[in-house]
Amino acid sequence: SLQSWTKADDIRDFEIDGMTIGDSLLDFYSLEKVEAEVLDATYYPKSKKIIIVGFESKPEQLYERHEFHIKNLDKKYIIYSVKGIIELPISDCINKKEIVTSDIENQIKNVKRNDYKGNYGDSFGNSLAHVSDFDFNNGDTIRVWCSEWDQSNKNVKNSLYIDALSVNLSSKEQVDFIQNEAY
């Protein structure tokens, strides 16, 4: 498994490399490192209310990279979403995804699972996302997906996208932001 889960009824009981929703980035990274990442943050097209910052993992962590949604200008740097990413060839990714989703299903009750494939739009060729969403009754979500990038596509090549497994814990507030404000 890619994560050691605990028995959980609340998304905050789940962790990715020890980090979860509601924690402060300052519990894991120095203020200087966080401030440097905030300067290089990713913003959404229609709102700068919530931003994305990312960090390379420490050697002892399971994931290779972490990304977080935090509120812009929040000096406490509270996490509203945490994502762990591992680069994997698509066949290995699909196998790992099944292990992770099975682990999640064994740990939680009363959530809806939704499996689907999505594309990344015409500008990314035949790129696909193989997605499993676990939706909690309160609006929080766990998403596990494999990105399968079309390497023959110019935009994919130029952006250096690579196939990867991503596991994401998202608060209802962050999900609502994405659905109603970000785009």
C-alpha positions as CSV (number, residue, x, y, z in Angstrom):
1,S,0.0,0.0,0.0
2,L,1.1,3.6,-0.6
3,Q,-0.3,4.9,2.7
4,S,-1.0,3.5,6.1
5,W,-4.6,4.6,6.9
6,T,-6.3,4.5,10.2
7,K,-10.0,3.5,10.7
8,A,-11.7,6.7,9.7
9,D,-15.1,8.2,9.4
10,D,-13.8,11.7,8.8
11,I,-11.5,12.8,6.1
12,R,-9.3,14.5,8.7
13,D,-8.5,11.0,10.0
14,F,-6.7,10.3,6.7
15,E,-3.1,11.5,6.2
16,I,-0.7,11.7,3.3
17,D,2.8,11.3,4.6
18,G,1.6,12.5,8.0
19,M,-0.2,15.6,6.7
20,T,-4.0,16.2,6.5
21,I,-6.6,18.8,6.1
22,G,-6.6,21.5,8.8
23,D,-2.9,21.2,9.6
24,S,-0.6,24.1,9.0
25,L,2.2,23.9,6.5
26,L,4.4,25.4,9.2
27,D,4.1,22.0,11.0
28,F,6.1,20.4,8.2
29,Y,8.1,23.1,6.5
30,S,10.0,26.2,7.6
31,L,8.4,29.6,7.3
32,E,11.1,30.6,4.8
33,K,10.4,27.6,2.6
34,V,6.6,28.1,2.7
35,E,7.0,31.8,1.9
36,A,9.2,31.0,-1.0
37,E,6.7,28.5,-2.4
38,V,3.8,31.0,-1.9
39,L,5.8,33.5,-4.1
40,D,5.7,30.8,-6.8
41,A,2.2,29.7,-6.2
42,T,-0.3,28.6,-8.9
43,Y,-3.5,30.7,-9.1
44,Y,-6.8,29.7,-10.6
45,P,-8.2,31.7,-13.6
46,K,-11.1,33.4,-11.9
47,S,-10.1,33.7,-8.2
48,K,-7.0,34.0,-6.1
49,K,-8.8,33.1,-2.9
50,I,-7.1,29.7,-2.7
51,I,-3.7,29.0,-4.2
52,I,-1.6,25.8,-4.9
53,V,1.9,25.4,-3.5
54,G,4.1,22.3,-4.0
55,F,7.1,20.8,-2.3
56,E,9.5,17.9,-3.2
57,S,9.2,15.1,-0.6
58,K,11.7,14.2,2.1
59,P,13.6,10.9,1.5
60,E,11.6,9.1,4.2
61,Q,8.2,9.9,2.7
62,L,6.1,7.6,0.4
63,Y,5.2,10.2,-2.2
64,E,7.7,12.1,-4.4
65,R,6.0,15.4,-4.3
66,H,3.2,17.1,-2.3
67,E,0.8,19.8,-3.4
68,F,-1.4,21.8,-1.1
69,H,-4.3,24.2,-1.4
70,I,-4.1,27.0,1.1
71,K,-5.9,30.4,1.3
72,N,-4.1,33.3,-0.2
73,L,-2.6,35.6,2.4
74,D,-3.3,33.2,5.3
75,K,-0.3,33.5,7.6
76,K,-1.2,30.3,9.4
77,Y,-1.0,28.4,6.1
78,I,-3.9,26.1,6.9
79,I,-4.2,23.1,4.5
80,Y,-7.5,22.8,2.7
81,S,-6.3,20.0,0.3
82,V,-3.2,17.8,0.3
83,K,-2.0,15.7,-2.6
84,G,0.7,13.1,-2.8
85,I,2.2,12.3,-6.3
86,I,4.3,9.4,-7.5
87,E,5.6,9.1,-11.1
88,L,4.7,5.7,-12.4
89,P,4.2,4.1,-15.9
90,I,0.5,3.8,-16.5
91,S,0.3,0.0,-16.1
92,D,2.0,0.2,-12.7
93,C,-0.1,3.2,-11.8
94,I,-3.4,1.4,-12.4
95,N,-2.2,-1.5,-10.3
96,K,-1.2,0.9,-7.4
97,K,-4.4,2.8,-7.7
98,E,-6.4,-0.4,-7.2
99,I,-4.4,-1.2,-4.0
100,V,-4.9,2.4,-2.7
101,T,-8.7,2.5,-3.5
102,S,-9.2,-0.9,-1.9
103,D,-7.4,0.2,1.2
104,I,-9.6,3.3,1.4
105,E,-12.8,1.2,0.9
106,N,-11.7,-1.1,3.8
107,Q,-11.2,1.9,6.1
108,I,-14.3,4.0,5.6
109,K,-18.1,3.5,5.5
110,N,-20.9,5.7,4.2
111,V,-19.0,7.2,1.3
112,K,-20.0,7.1,-2.3
113,R,-17.3,5.8,-4.7
114,N,-17.4,7.1,-8.3
115,D,-15.0,5.6,-10.9
116,Y,-14.6,7.3,-14.3
117,K,-12.2,8.3,-17.0
118,G,-11.8,11.9,-17.9
119,N,-9.8,13.7,-20.6
120,Y,-7.7,16.8,-20.2
121,G,-9.3,18.7,-23.1
122,D,-8.5,18.9,-26.8
123,S,-5.3,20.7,-26.2
124,F,-3.7,17.7,-24.6
125,G,-4.6,15.1,-27.2
126,N,-5.6,11.7,-26.0
127,S,-4.5,12.2,-22.4
128,L,-6.7,10.5,-19.8
129,A,-7.3,10.5,-16.1
130,H,-8.4,7.2,-14.5
131,V,-10.2,8.5,-11.4
132,S,-11.8,7.1,-8.3
133,D,-13.6,9.7,-6.1
134,F,-14.8,8.9,-2.5
135,D,-17.4,11.5,-1.5
136,F,-18.2,12.0,2.1
137,N,-21.6,13.1,3.2
138,N,-20.3,16.4,4.4
139,G,-18.8,17.3,1.0
140,D,-15.1,16.3,1.7
141,T,-13.6,14.2,-1.0
142,I,-10.7,11.7,-1.5
143,R,-9.6,11.4,-5.1
144,V,-7.2,8.8,-6.4
145,W,-6.2,9.0,-10.0
146,C,-3.7,8.0,-12.6
147,S,-2.7,10.6,-15.2
148,E,-2.0,9.0,-18.6
149,W,-0.4,11.7,-20.7
150,D,-0.4,11.6,-24.5
151,Q,3.3,12.0,-25.2
152,S,2.7,12.5,-28.9
153,N,0.9,15.8,-28.1
154,K,3.0,19.0,-28.4
155,N,1.5,20.6,-25.3
156,V,2.2,17.5,-23.2
157,K,5.8,17.4,-24.4
158,N,6.3,21.1,-23.8
159,S,4.9,20.9,-20.3
160,L,7.0,17.8,-19.5
161,Y,3.9,16.0,-18.1
162,I,4.6,12.5,-17.0
163,D,2.3,9.6,-16.0
164,A,1.7,9.6,-12.3
165,L,-0.4,8.4,-9.4
166,S,-2.0,11.1,-7.3
167,V,-3.9,10.8,-4.0
168,N,-5.7,13.9,-2.9
169,L,-7.6,14.8,0.3
170,S,-9.9,17.8,-0.2
171,S,-12.1,19.7,2.3
172,K,-15.6,20.7,1.3
173,E,-14.5,24.3,1.3
174,Q,-11.8,23.6,-1.3
175,V,-14.2,21.4,-3.4
176,D,-16.8,24.2,-3.4
177,F,-14.1,26.7,-4.4
178,I,-13.1,24.6,-7.4
179,Q,-16.7,24.0,-8.5
180,N,-18.0,27.6,-8.0
181,E,-15.2,30.1,-8.1
182,A,-11.9,28.9,-9.6
183,Y,-13.0,28.6,-13.2
